[in-house]
């Protein structure tokens, strides 16, 4: 009997070079502070989520992956672009869908991390990320459709909408992480299988104030979304399917840096759902959320974006 090919996850999204400054506190207007450190690293929500899928699909750096991970995006023809593609290769990610655009700058994220709280503030300069043409998706996705497409909103909205239409037309499941939050046309929601967002994004997209998560989730179900997950920071995670709701407490850990915690959650969840063998109407969403919650809890204990993303063997039982 021939071996079954592992499930494939295709991430469509941003690739950025991270310029990270760590400081005891955020300076006020007109104030200059001496920072505690400065580093550069590989980032972008799309690339982070691809790395999270790759690492959480294998036990450790030396193991074979249980999922195939592919990245679609764009970088500029500069040193940052070379660095980002090399970083993806080191994690075994297929980059034949990553374009290198001539005379363009690679995307950059300027990150300020407060050492006392681990909270971050980010300024995103999109560069090449905003110049991917929707036609590129047909060339890359249609010949080899994946089991799951993962999307965020650090690329142009027209590309996200094109990916959602292509997925719906070809019966491909989609995980959308609407970050940074933008209002979406109602007609695209039936193409979204898994909607993962934080409290702020849930409020922006639903236009429902407060924290009645069941009410908010019901709105998205009514619009056509199958599974709704709302991450609540220190309050844990709320999840809802069309016939089940639940809440999972946050992991009790010391927070060092929240950068890429959400991206790690998305990657761990994506690996969990494509790895399940049950009928699609009986996915164990609670199990996927629990695994994702543990993975995010590991990430916040380390500095950096991709540097802090764990392997599955690092997770607590």
PyMOL commands that set and color helices and strands:
alter all, ss='L'
color gray80, all
select helices_A, chain A and resi 45-56+79-90+127-131+135-142+157-170+186-191+199-206+213-223+233-235+261-275+280-282+285-299+306-308+312-314
alter helices_A, ss='H'
color red, helices_A
select strands_A, chain A and resi 7-12+16-23+37-43+67-76+94-101+107-114+120-125+148-151+173-176+194-198+227-231+237-240+245-248
alter strands_A, ss='S'
color yellow, strands_A
deselect
rebuild
show_as cartoon
